[in-house]
Amino acid sequence: MTTSSSSEVSRQLTRSEWVSTLPPWRRLLAMLNWRPVYDIEQETERLRIESLESEKRLKLLKKENERLAELESRLDALLLNADSSSQTPPVTGSN
């Protein structure tokens, strides 16, 4: 008997297809609706996929924040340099 791989999980199985992949004792429990196994496993898989996608988005946002912080520090340095070079020395009076 073959087990379902991640590629098979990516395409949504119908309930009857899913039940046919179970061992006999579990198939009987599923037929009796002992517990909503199919729905729980499908929801778990959906949440796992969403979690992975969220982690990817979080990593991208962190990289973007680092890039923006670097650009901000470079801009601050340029502005500081521009301010210091544009200041005129104080005028000394000869009285």
C-alpha positions as CSV (number, residue, x, y, z in Angstrom):
1,M,0.0,0.0,0.0
2,T,1.4,3.4,-0.9
3,T,1.3,6.4,1.3
4,S,0.3,9.8,0.0
5,S,3.3,12.1,-0.7
6,S,3.3,15.9,-0.5
7,S,2.7,16.2,-4.2
8,E,-0.5,14.2,-3.9
9,V,-1.6,16.3,-1.0
10,S,-1.2,19.4,-3.0
11,R,-4.0,18.3,-5.3
12,Q,-7.2,18.1,-3.2
13,L,-8.3,14.5,-2.7
14,T,-12.0,13.8,-2.5
15,R,-13.2,12.2,0.7
16,S,-13.6,8.8,-1.0
17,E,-10.1,8.9,-2.5
18,W,-8.7,9.8,0.9
19,V,-10.6,7.1,2.7
20,S,-9.3,4.5,0.1
21,T,-5.7,5.4,1.1
22,L,-6.3,4.5,4.8
23,P,-5.5,1.2,6.4
24,P,-8.6,-1.0,6.9
25,W,-9.0,-0.3,10.6
26,R,-8.8,3.4,10.1
27,R,-11.0,3.2,7.0
28,L,-13.7,1.6,9.2
29,L,-13.4,4.4,11.8
30,A,-13.6,7.0,9.1
31,M,-16.7,5.4,7.6
32,L,-18.3,5.3,11.0
33,N,-17.3,9.0,11.3
34,W,-15.5,8.1,14.6
35,R,-13.9,11.5,14.4
36,P,-13.6,14.0,11.5
37,V,-10.1,12.8,10.6
38,Y,-10.3,14.0,7.0
39,D,-11.3,17.5,7.9
40,I,-8.7,17.8,10.6
41,E,-5.9,16.6,8.4
42,Q,-7.0,18.9,5.6
43,E,-7.2,21.9,7.9
44,T,-3.8,21.0,9.4
45,E,-2.2,20.8,6.0
46,R,-3.8,24.2,5.0
47,L,-2.5,25.8,8.2
48,R,1.0,24.3,7.6
49,I,1.1,25.8,4.1
50,E,-0.1,29.2,5.4
51,S,2.5,29.1,8.1
52,L,5.3,28.5,5.6
53,E,4.0,31.3,3.4
54,S,3.9,33.6,6.4
55,E,7.5,32.7,7.3
56,K,8.6,33.6,3.8
57,R,6.8,36.9,3.9
58,L,8.3,37.7,7.3
59,K,11.8,37.0,6.0
60,L,11.2,39.2,3.0
61,L,9.9,42.0,5.3
62,K,13.0,41.7,7.5
63,K,15.3,41.9,4.6
64,E,13.4,45.0,3.3
65,N,13.6,46.6,6.8
66,E,17.4,46.0,6.9
67,R,17.8,47.5,3.4
68,L,15.7,50.5,4.4
69,A,17.7,51.0,7.6
70,E,20.9,50.9,5.6
71,L,19.6,53.5,3.1
72,E,18.4,55.7,6.0
73,S,21.8,55.6,7.7
74,R,23.5,56.5,4.3
75,L,21.0,59.3,3.8
76,D,21.6,60.6,7.4
77,A,25.4,60.6,6.7
78,L,24.9,62.5,3.5
79,L,22.7,65.1,5.2
80,L,25.1,65.4,8.1
81,N,28.0,65.9,5.6
82,A,26.0,68.5,3.6
83,D,25.0,70.4,6.7
84,S,28.6,70.6,8.0
85,S,30.0,71.7,4.6
86,S,27.4,74.4,4.1
87,Q,27.9,76.1,7.5
88,T,29.9,79.3,7.3
89,P,32.5,79.9,9.8
90,P,31.6,82.5,12.5
91,V,32.4,86.1,11.6
92,T,35.1,87.6,13.8
93,G,34.8,91.3,14.2
94,S,37.8,93.6,14.4
95,N,36.8,96.3,16.9
